[in-house]
Amino acid sequence: MHELSLALELRTLIEQQASQDGFRRVHRVRLAVGMLSCVEPEAMRFCFDDAMQGGPAEGAELDIERIPGLGRCTACSREVAMEQMHDPCPACGLPLEPVRGREIRLLELEVSD
């Protein structure tokens, strides 16, 4: 389950930001997670709660914003929505190259002193 390693990396980012900005408590964490990133939101929520134990984000709410997949056909240059990796181009049938939807980004932290 790679969600646990992602949650632990997120904890490191949060702790670094807390040290830099001087906040002690995180109440809410907003993430953008692409539909093609292979991250399951429910698994991420489960791992997030465990990974945040004892840190500034312990008990924080996790909001996940899903980013739809978008692919471009390398043969006909058509851009279309993608639901999973290696979806075929509806025009020519060749595999689409992902343009958007594989990213995972920390968007916002709601914090207090």
Order of alpha helices (4+ residues) and beta strands (2+ residues): alpha-beta-alpha-beta-beta-beta-beta-beta
